[in-house]
Amino acid sequence: MTVEALIFDVFGTCVDWRTGVAREVAAATAAKGLQVDSVAFADAWRDLYQPRMEEIRSGGRTYVDLDVLHRENLDATLDGFGIAGHFDEEERAALNHAWEKLPPWPDVVPGLIRLKASRIIAPCSNGSIALMTRLARYGALPWDCILGAGIARAYKPDPRAYLASCEALKLEPAQVMLVAAHNNDLAAARACGLKTAFVARPQEHGIGQVTDLKASSHWDIVAADFPALSAHLDLRNHD
């Protein structure tokens, strides 16, 4: 079947969460006169991401939006860095919005504009609809709609996250392609019948990154960046 829609992992694939979060943490802690390794703080905050979602995926907790989990993880990270007493409720809420202010990788916006000319494009993220909407406005991400966990009420790699996105577009899974920088995300999508495209982001975790540096399987497309992905799809149209 022809690929009618592209859905995208966002954190890491489309935006540089590590740089964006670290920048917001640096500003918030500097305003308090605190000496904090903002990159280490961002990594520690992100490290709690999967364990907290797993509580929901395993059925141990009812679904809540990622904004709630991010806030719980922020509280835990502030405690871990010994600076919890410096931030009141309002300041914590403000810092939690760091996830709505993440810079896109340089190729993303021009690549998405090119892809949008011929296909539906949308995020398939674990981020909430509110988070994805504000992040899109911040980074000028030209989505056609917002899909993913917010409509499925389930976190990837739960099959519902992928299948609900296809259903929302009234498309068969084989007509939808997931684009991601994470091999495990692509494996879960392929198991649901979606097409797959891998775009490496070797700086997502900094210069010492050791995971997802290359495709670990024969995905439908492996591209260097989003414009290259568009070129691959254009070639397929002419086959």
CORFEN-V297747 format. One line per field, one symbol per residue. ss: DSSP state (2 for helix, 1 for strand, 0 for the rest). Layout:
# CORFEN-V297747
ss = ???
This chain:
# CORFEN-V297747
ss = 00001111001000112222222222222200000002222222222222222222200000000222222222222222000222002222222222220011000222222222000111111000222222222220000011112222000000222222222200002221111100222222222000111110000000000000000000001110022222222222220
